[in-house]
C-alpha cells in the first residue's frame, strides 16, 4: 500500500539553484526554500520535489553525483537540509529528493577506485570492457582516460559512468549477470543511500531514469523491474510512509516494479505532448495543442494513451500529470495565462498526484539562453523565480552578474508573485482556487473513479463530480441527466449552469457537483 499522505498530495517541484537565495551569493539554497514554505503551502501544494542537492561537480546540474551522502555546499550544510525537513513537516507537508541510481559522477570515490589497474572491491561496480580497444558492444563508452585496461560504459553524458546492475542476458565476458556479487553490491549501496536520507527526514524520492538500471533489458524491462521490486519492497517494509515516483513514463511497468507513482512524461508526439506542446513536433511552428484557444486539436491522442495506462494501473499506483519540469520548455512558450488556467483546471481535477513546476503558477516563460551546467535547450526553463518587481526579481541580493542564471529582464516587473497576489483573477490565484477545489472534494482525491462521458467537449466524472472542459472551438451546451440539484462549484471562462444544463464558451471549464453518483451527460 502506498503512503497515506499521497491521497491528498499536490507536489511543487523546486530547482534549488533558482528558487530563493537566502545568503546573497547568487544561487538558491536550502534556507531559501525553508523561508518560502508558507508561500508554497498557500498555493495548495503540500508536497515538494527538490531536484538534486548532493555534492557534485555540476557538469549536469547535480545529476552527476560525487557523494550521495553529502550535500552540495552551494545549497548549505547537512544541518540546513535537516532544518528544511523539520520545517516542512512542521507544516504538515512532505518532501522528496531526487535519486540518481543509474550513474555517478566520474569524480565519485567509487569510480576512482573502479578505475584503478589493480583489482579491488569497486572494480566491477561500473561496467568496463575487457581491454582498452574493446568498444561498448553498441553502448556508449569512454576509453583512454583511466589507468585500467578497458573502456567504461556511460549512462548519458561523458561525466556519468554507468553503475553496474548487470545485464539481463550477458553475451560478453565483461557483461555481468544481475546476480553477480558486484551487481548485488551496487544494489545494496543504492538501498543504503535511500535509507540514509529517509533516516535524515526526507519522505521519499523522485527517481531519475528509473528504467535504465539493467543493460540490454527486454522490452518489458523485466530485469530492472526485478531489481526495483527487491529494493523498494524492502524500503516500503521499513518505511511504510515513504513515497517514490519514477521517471519511467510507462506506469504498467513502473507500478509493477514497486513505485507509487509514475510521470506521464512530455515525449515529442505523445498524448501529453499533444495537450500543451504540440509545436515541438512541427518544424514550421504549427501548434495544435489541445489547450490552445485557436487550435483545432482534440484530446483523443491523450485519452487513448492515458485511458489504456489508467486501466492497467487501476488502484495499484498513480499516474502523475505535470505542468512541466526542469527538462521541458515552460508552458508559457505556447499558452496564454487564460489558456493555462483551463489546463491547470484539467490537471488538478484528474486522478493521480499532480506536479507543478516552480514559476508555472505565475506563467514564467522559457528563455533562449546559452547552456549552463549541461542544461543546453533546458537551461531557459531553469531561470530564477520571479518574486517581486525589485532587484533581481526578489530572488537574490547579489550583483546581477553573479546570479546562477539571468532573470527575465523584459517581464519580471509585471510577471512576479507580488503582482499576481494583488490580482484576484491572476493565474496564481486561479491555481489556488483549483487546489482548494481538489483538497475539499474527496471524489477528486480518489484514484480509481474516472469516467469519460464525452470527448467533445471533454466531460469526465469523478464520483459525484462532473468536470467539463472546452479549450477551443465554439460554444458547447449539454445537460446532466439522472441527478437533481446540481451545483456549480467552480467556473472559468464564463461557464454557466442552469437547470442542470451547462453552457461552455470556448476557453472555459466547469466543475459541477451532482449530488448523485448516477449522473450522465447529454450534449445539446
Number of C-alpha atoms within 10 A of each C-alpha: 12 19 16 12 15 21 18 20 22 24 25 27 23 23 23 23 25 25 25 28 28 20 16 15 16 26 24 27 27 27 19 22 24 20 15 13 18 15 12 19 19 14 20 21 26 24 26 25 23 19 23 25 27 25 22 25 19 18 18 19 19 22 28 26 31 23 17 23 15 14 21 22 13 17 24 17 16 16 11 16 22 16 16 22 21 18 18 23 17 10 12 12 22 26 22 26 22 20 25 21 25 25 26 27 27 20 17 21 14 19 23 14 17 23 25 15 13 10 12 12 12 18 20 26 25 25 27 30 21 18 14 18 12 15 19 20 12 8 12 17 22 18 19 12 12 16 11 20 19 24 24 32 26 23 20 15 15 15 21 24 27 27 25 28 31 30 24 20 16 14 12 11 8 17 22 23 20 23 13 15 16 21 23 17 18 21 22 14 14 17 18 16 15 22 17 14 18 18 11 13 20 24 24 25 23 24 21 20 17 23 24 20 25 25 24 18 18 12 7 11 19 16 24 25 23 15 19 21 17 15 19 21 16 13 20 18 11 11 17 14 16 23 25 22 27 26 19 22 20 18 26 21 20 27 23 17 25 25 28 24 27 28 23 23 20 23 15 15 16 17 21 24 21 26 22 28 27 24 19 18 16 12 7 8 10 12 21 21 26 27 31 26 20 15 15 14 21 20 18 16 17 16 17 11 14 16 14 11 16 22 11 15 21 14 13 19 25 26 27 23 22 22 22 20 24 19 15 19 22 26 23 17 15 20 21 15 18 20 23 27 27 23 24 21 27 21 20 25 24 23 22 27 26 23 24 23 20 26 25 23 25 25 22 24 23 21 19 12 17 12 13 18 13 15 18 14 17 21 23 24 25 31 24 30 29 28 24 19 17 15 16 24 24 19 25 28 18 16 12 14 9 14 23 19 21 18 21 20 9 8 14 23 18 14 21 24 22 18 17 20 14 11 12 10 12 20 23 25 20 22 23 18 15 23 20 16 19 21 18 12 16 15 20 25 22 17 20 20 17 18 14 15 18 16 15 15 23 19 21 24 28 24 22 20 24 26 22 28 28 27 31 22 17 12 14 19 17 18 17 20 15 13 16 13 11 22 16 20 12 17 17 19 18 14 24 19 22 11 11 21 18 23 22 26 21 20 26 27 28 27 27 22 24 24 15 15 15 12 20 20 19 12 13 10
